[in-house]
Amino acid sequence: MRKKLLAAEKKLKELENSNKNKELFALRKNAEDTQKEIREKEKEVQRIFSAIERPLRKYEHSNIEKSIENYLKNPVTALKADKELHIARVLENMLEKLSKLGLKGIQEEKARKDLTAMNKGKIIAYRNELLELDEKNEKIRKELSEKTIEQEIKKQGIEVQNLQSANKHVEEELTHLKKKTGTDTPKKIKEQIKELLEEININLVS
């Protein structure tokens, strides 16, 4: 029993220190870093659209543009779904008609600055970055789902726990038998130990 326990513990340690487990930890770290990149990029997109929300709402009132409503609700989702980049045309038109949107002095000046900064090239870049990060995240998620080392370690850990429990039980029974008989080696003790081990093996298998 003791030999089985030592062998099981050795195998568990080997699994925990294996290259497969190290690869799993590295992949999880990559997943965390990618999620952080996604959150930061989404915040950046939300920030630039938040800066032009007021003129965008005013422009929406005078134009039938479903895409504007989507961008006001969730600019990140809207941008990723905007394959034709309708928002680029909308922003160009807004910039041309900015003086007619009823913004006052500093508000109009700020809106003009923000809209000018949001050129088509920058919008394309933001969309590409969001989609690339989503693709990277999905690839990592798939790779993680294909890793089996965690299940192997868990299974081996359960085996070690079962053997530890069984070994403890054997040692307790040995101590009890020694106290009962007053000796360590009689034939009766050996027979009882053999029966005990057979019983434990049956329980472990079942």
C-alpha positions in Angstrom: 0.0 0.0 0.0 2.8 2.4 0.9 4.5 1.7 -2.4 1.3 2.4 -4.3 0.9 5.7 -2.5 4.5 6.8 -3.2 4.2 5.9 -6.9 0.9 7.8 -7.1 2.4 10.9 -5.4 5.4 10.7 -7.7 3.1 10.6 -10.8 1.1 13.6 -9.5 4.2 15.7 -9.0 5.4 14.8 -12.5 2.1 15.9 -14.0 2.2 19.2 -12.0 5.8 19.9 -13.2 5.2 18.7 -16.8 5.6 20.8 -19.9 1.9 20.3 -20.6 1.0 22.0 -17.3 3.5 24.8 -17.9 1.9 25.4 -21.3 -1.5 25.5 -19.7 -0.3 28.2 -17.2 1.3 30.2 -20.1 -1.9 29.9 -22.1 -4.0 31.1 -19.2 -1.7 34.1 -18.8 -2.0 34.9 -22.5 -5.8 34.7 -22.1 -5.8 37.1 -19.2 -3.5 39.5 -21.1 -5.8 39.3 -24.2 -8.9 40.0 -22.1 -7.1 43.1 -20.6 -6.2 44.3 -24.1 -9.9 43.9 -25.2 -11.2 45.8 -22.2 -8.7 48.6 -22.8 -9.5 48.9 -26.5 -13.2 48.8 -25.9 -12.9 51.6 -23.3 -10.9 53.6 -25.9 -13.7 53.2 -28.5 -16.3 54.1 -26.0 -14.4 57.2 -25.0 -14.0 58.6 -28.5 -17.7 58.1 -29.2 -18.7 59.4 -25.8 -16.9 62.6 -26.8 -19.2 63.2 -29.8 -22.4 61.8 -28.2 -24.1 65.2 -27.9 -23.6 66.3 -31.6 -24.4 62.7 -32.7 -27.7 62.8 -30.9 -28.6 66.1 -32.5 -27.6 64.8 -35.9 -29.8 61.7 -35.3 -32.9 63.8 -34.7 -32.6 65.3 -38.2 -31.5 62.1 -40.1 -32.9 58.6 -40.6 -29.8 56.6 -39.8 -30.3 53.3 -38.0 -26.5 53.0 -37.5 -26.5 56.2 -35.4 -28.9 54.7 -32.9 -26.7 51.5 -32.7 -23.6 53.6 -32.0 -25.3 55.6 -29.3 -26.4 52.3 -27.6 -23.2 50.4 -27.9 -20.4 51.9 -30.0 -18.1 48.8 -29.6 -20.8 46.3 -30.8 -21.9 48.7 -33.5 -18.4 49.3 -34.9 -17.6 45.6 -35.1 -20.9 44.9 -37.0 -20.4 47.9 -39.3 -18.8 46.1 -42.2 -19.5 48.9 -44.7 -18.3 51.6 -42.2 -21.5 53.6 -42.5 -20.4 55.6 -39.5 -17.5 57.1 -41.4 -19.9 58.7 -43.9 -22.2 59.8 -41.0 -19.3 61.5 -39.3 -18.2 63.2 -42.5 -21.7 64.6 -43.0 -21.9 65.7 -39.4 -18.7 67.6 -39.8 -20.0 69.4 -42.9 -23.4 70.2 -41.2 -22.0 70.9 -37.7 -22.9 74.6 -37.7 -26.5 73.6 -38.3 -26.8 71.3 -35.3 -27.4 74.1 -32.8 -24.2 73.7 -30.8 -22.9 76.8 -29.1 -19.5 78.3 -29.3 -17.1 76.0 -27.3 -19.3 73.0 -27.8 -19.2 73.3 -31.6 -15.5 74.0 -31.5 -14.8 70.8 -29.4 -17.1 68.7 -31.6 -15.3 69.9 -34.7 -12.0 69.0 -33.2 -13.2 65.5 -32.1 -14.9 64.8 -35.5 -11.8 65.9 -37.4 -9.7 63.5 -35.4 -12.1 60.6 -36.1 -11.1 60.1 -39.8 -12.0 57.0 -41.7 -8.5 55.6 -41.4 -8.7 55.7 -37.6 -12.2 54.2 -37.5 -10.9 51.3 -39.8 -8.0 50.8 -37.5 -10.2 50.6 -34.4 -12.5 48.1 -36.0 -9.6 45.9 -37.2 -8.0 45.9 -33.8 -11.3 44.9 -32.1 -11.9 42.1 -34.5 -8.3 40.8 -34.3 -8.5 40.8 -30.5 -11.8 38.9 -30.6 -10.2 36.4 -33.0 -7.2 36.0 -30.8 -9.3 35.5 -27.7 -11.5 32.8 -29.5 -8.4 31.0 -30.6 -7.0 30.9 -27.0 -10.4 29.8 -25.7 -10.4 26.9 -28.1 -6.9 25.9 -27.2 -7.7 25.9 -23.5 -10.8 23.7 -24.1 -8.5 21.1 -25.8 -6.1 20.9 -22.9 -6.5 17.7 -20.8 -3.7 18.1 -18.3 -5.9 19.8 -15.7 -8.3 16.8 -15.7 -5.3 14.4 -15.5 -3.9 16.2 -12.5 -7.4 16.3 -10.8 -7.8 12.5 -11.4 -4.4 11.7 -10.1 -5.0 13.9 -7.1 -8.1 12.0 -6.2 -6.2 8.7 -6.5 -3.5 10.0 -4.1 -6.2 11.1 -1.6 -7.8 7.7 -1.7 -4.5 5.9 -1.2 -3.6 8.3 1.6 -6.9 7.5 3.3 -6.4 3.8 2.8 -2.8 3.9 4.0 -3.8 5.8 7.1 -6.5 3.2 7.8 -4.0 0.3 7.5 -1.5 2.1 9.9 -4.3 2.6 12.4 -5.3 -1.1 12.1 -1.7 -2.2 12.5 -1.3 -0.1 15.6 -4.6 -1.6 17.0 -3.5 -5.2 16.3 0.0 -4.6 17.8 -1.6 -3.3 21.0 -4.1 -6.2 21.0 -1.6 -9.0 20.5 1.5 -7.4 22.1 3.7 -8.4 19.2 4.6 -7.2 15.6 5.1 -10.5 13.8 2.7 -13.3 14.6 1.1 -15.3 11.8 -2.4 -14.1 12.9 -1.5 -10.5 12.4 -0.1 -11.2 8.9 -3.3 -12.9 8.0 -5.5 -10.1 9.3 -3.4 -7.5 7.5 -3.7 -9.5 4.3 -7.5 -9.6 4.6 -7.5 -5.8 5.4 -5.5 -5.0 2.4 -7.7 -7.1 0.1 -10.7 -5.3 1.5 -9.2 -1.9 0.9 -8.2 -2.8 -2.7 -11.8 -4.0 -3.4 -13.1 -0.6 -2.0 -10.6 1.4 -4.1 -11.5 -0.5 -7.3 -15.2 -0.1 -6.7 
